Amino acid sequence: MGPKLDAILFEAARPVPFLHAWEAQRSLQQRLLDHPEGPEAVLLLEHEPCYTLGRGASEAFLRFDPAEAPLPLHRIDRGGEVTHHAPGQLVLYPVLNLQRHGADLHRYLRDLEQVVIDLLAGLDLQGERIAGLTGVWLEGRKVAAIGVGARRWISQHGLALNVDGDLAGFAAVVPCGLSDRPVGRLVDWRPELTSQGLRQRLLVAFAQRFGLTLRPPNPQEGLQGW
């Protein structure tokens, strides 16, 4: 691996509305599109409760009328089917120039999975992949969902890791379109874990996997209202 790359870390202390985080990602993505030599970025946050659908996702996997959704429902520009976000789930949104990281979306997905697998290994938990699917499982329960998008190799969206949040919201959908693959959360294996307490471990695993040095934003790099 070559010298580490500089990346700006934007971390939100309180749960963030989905549209606010999506706008932040698009702003950072546009900055890298305009200046591909510039620093990469990553957002670490937890979302206010919501559902998101990938760009080609089927509404057949919703167990409610989308016109009367029980929580905010957003169709967005990532791959994958419907998923649920809520506090207690750590969400990592890397905005990377993937030409610096292999220029291969399949490899990028596997690297994001490996970030979670590495994190779990440090907790003496064995994260698993399932052939043909995207995400990370523990003993048959999906603990991490992954969906990405990219424009001219500049990424957005990323991974969501269920730590200690309420999973009840998943009952209103077929998560990721997989009716036979239940979701899980890490606290069911390690009761002492919290989303707050795992933030640094997740950042370390991500930075190591992608060869990044994370730093806070300079005043001129701050996102408006972030």
C-alpha positions in Angstrom: 0.0 0.0 0.0 1.3 3.5 -0.9 1.3 6.6 1.3 -1.9 7.3 3.1 -4.4 9.6 1.5 -5.9 12.6 3.3 -9.7 12.4 4.0 -12.0 14.8 5.9 -14.2 13.4 8.6 -17.6 14.9 9.1 -19.2 13.4 12.2 -22.7 14.2 13.5 -23.3 14.0 17.2 -27.1 13.9 16.9 -29.4 11.8 14.6 -29.5 13.4 11.1 -32.6 13.7 8.8 -31.8 11.5 5.7 -32.3 14.4 3.2 -29.8 16.6 5.1 -27.1 13.9 4.9 -27.9 13.1 1.2 -27.4 16.8 0.3 -24.1 16.9 2.2 -22.9 13.9 0.3 -23.9 15.4 -3.0 -22.1 18.6 -2.1 -18.9 16.7 -1.2 -19.3 14.6 -4.4 -19.6 17.6 -6.6 -16.5 19.2 -5.0 -14.5 16.1 -5.9 -15.9 16.0 -9.4 -14.8 19.6 -9.8 -11.4 19.0 -8.2 -10.6 15.3 -8.5 -7.2 15.9 -6.9 -8.8 17.3 -3.7 -9.2 15.5 -0.4 -11.7 12.7 0.0 -14.3 12.7 2.8 -16.4 10.5 5.0 -19.6 11.2 7.0 -20.3 9.2 10.1 -23.7 9.6 11.6 -27.0 8.0 12.8 -30.2 8.8 11.0 -33.6 9.9 12.2 -36.0 7.0 11.5 -36.8 6.6 7.8 -36.8 4.2 4.8 -34.8 4.4 1.7 -35.3 2.7 -1.7 -32.5 2.2 -4.2 -32.9 3.7 -7.7 -34.3 0.5 -9.1 -35.9 -0.9 -5.9 -39.3 -2.5 -6.0 -42.2 -1.1 -3.9 -43.4 -4.7 -3.6 -41.0 -5.0 -0.7 -42.9 -2.4 1.2 -45.5 -3.7 3.7 -47.4 -0.4 3.6 -48.9 2.0 1.0 -46.0 4.3 0.0 -48.5 7.2 -0.1 -49.1 6.6 3.6 -45.7 5.6 4.8 -45.3 5.3 8.6 -41.9 7.1 8.3 -40.2 9.3 5.8 -39.6 7.3 2.6 -37.0 8.4 0.1 -36.0 6.9 -3.3 -32.4 7.6 -3.8 -29.5 7.1 -6.3 -27.9 4.0 -4.8 -28.1 0.3 -5.7 -30.1 -2.1 -3.7 -33.7 -2.5 -2.4 -35.4 -1.0 0.6 -33.7 -0.5 4.0 -34.5 1.1 7.3 -32.4 3.7 9.2 -32.9 4.7 12.8 -30.7 5.8 15.8 -28.5 3.0 17.1 -27.4 2.2 13.6 -24.0 3.5 12.5 -24.0 4.9 9.0 -20.8 5.5 7.1 -20.9 7.5 3.9 -17.5 7.6 2.1 -17.1 10.2 -0.7 -14.1 8.8 -2.4 -12.4 9.1 -5.8 -12.5 5.4 -6.6 -9.9 5.8 -9.2 -7.5 6.0 -6.2 -9.0 2.8 -4.8 -9.0 0.4 -7.7 -11.7 1.8 -10.0 -13.8 -1.3 -9.5 -17.3 -1.0 -8.0 -17.4 -4.8 -7.2 -14.1 -4.5 -5.3 -15.4 -1.4 -3.5 -18.5 -3.2 -2.2 -16.3 -6.1 -1.0 -13.9 -3.6 0.7 -16.9 -2.0 2.6 -18.0 -5.5 3.7 -14.4 -6.1 4.9 -14.5 -3.0 7.0 -17.4 -4.5 8.9 -15.8 -7.9 9.0 -12.6 -6.4 10.4 -14.5 -4.5 13.0 -16.4 -7.6 14.1 -13.2 -9.6 14.3 -11.9 -7.1 16.8 -15.0 -7.9 18.9 -14.4 -11.7 18.6 -17.4 -12.0 16.3 -17.1 -13.7 12.9 -18.8 -11.7 10.2 -19.8 -13.6 7.1 -20.5 -12.9 3.4 -23.2 -14.8 1.5 -22.4 -15.6 -2.1 -24.3 -13.5 -4.6 -25.5 -11.0 -1.9 -24.1 -7.7 -0.6 -23.8 -7.1 3.2 -22.4 -8.8 6.3 -24.2 -11.5 8.4 -23.7 -12.9 11.9 -25.0 -16.4 12.5 -27.5 -15.9 9.6 -28.7 -12.5 10.6 -27.8 -9.5 8.5 -26.1 -6.8 10.7 -24.7 -4.6 7.9 -26.4 -3.3 4.7 -24.4 -1.8 1.9 -25.5 0.2 -1.0 -23.5 2.7 -3.1 -23.7 5.1 -5.9 -21.0 6.8 -8.0 -20.7 9.6 -10.6 -17.5 9.4 -12.7 -16.0 7.2 -10.0 -16.8 9.6 -7.2 -18.8 7.6 -4.6 -21.6 8.3 -2.3 -23.9 6.3 0.1 -22.1 3.4 1.9 -22.8 1.1 4.8 -25.2 0.9 7.7 -24.3 -1.2 10.8 -27.0 -2.2 13.3 -25.5 -1.8 16.8 -28.1 -1.2 19.5 -31.1 0.4 17.9 -34.7 -0.8 17.8 -35.2 -3.2 14.9 -39.0 -2.9 14.9 -39.0 -0.6 11.9 -37.7 -3.4 9.7 -40.9 -5.3 10.2 -42.7 -2.9 7.8 -40.5 -3.8 4.8 -38.7 -6.8 3.3 -35.1 -5.6 4.1 -33.0 -5.6 1.0 -35.7 -7.7 -0.7 -34.6 -10.8 1.3 -37.6 -12.3 2.9 -35.7 -15.3 4.3 -32.7 -13.3 5.8 -33.6 -11.7 9.1 -31.8 -8.6 10.4 -29.8 -8.5 13.6 -27.9 -6.1 15.8 -24.6 -6.4 17.5 -26.0 -5.8 21.0 -27.7 -9.2 20.7 -24.3 -10.8 20.7 -22.4 -8.2 22.8 -24.8 -6.6 25.2 -22.2 -4.0 26.3 -21.9 -2.4 22.9 -23.3 1.0 22.0 -23.4 2.8 18.7 -21.5 5.7 20.4 -18.8 3.4 21.7 -18.2 1.7 18.4 -17.8 4.9 16.3 -14.0 5.1 16.7 -13.5 1.4 16.0 -15.5 1.7 12.8 -13.5 4.7 11.7 -10.2 2.9 12.4 -11.3 -0.2 10.4 -12.4 2.0 7.5 -9.3 4.1 7.5 -7.0 1.1 7.6 -8.9 -0.7 4.8 -8.8 2.3 2.4 -5.4 3.6 3.4 -6.7 6.9 4.7 -5.7 9.5 7.3 -8.9 11.0 8.7 -8.9 14.6 9.9 -11.5 17.2 10.9 -12.5 19.8 8.3 -10.8 23.1 8.1 -13.1 26.1 8.4 -13.3 26.6 4.7 -14.2 22.9 4.2 -17.1 22.8 6.6 -20.5 22.0 5.2 -23.1 24.7 5.6 -25.4 23.8 8.5 -23.7 20.5 9.2 
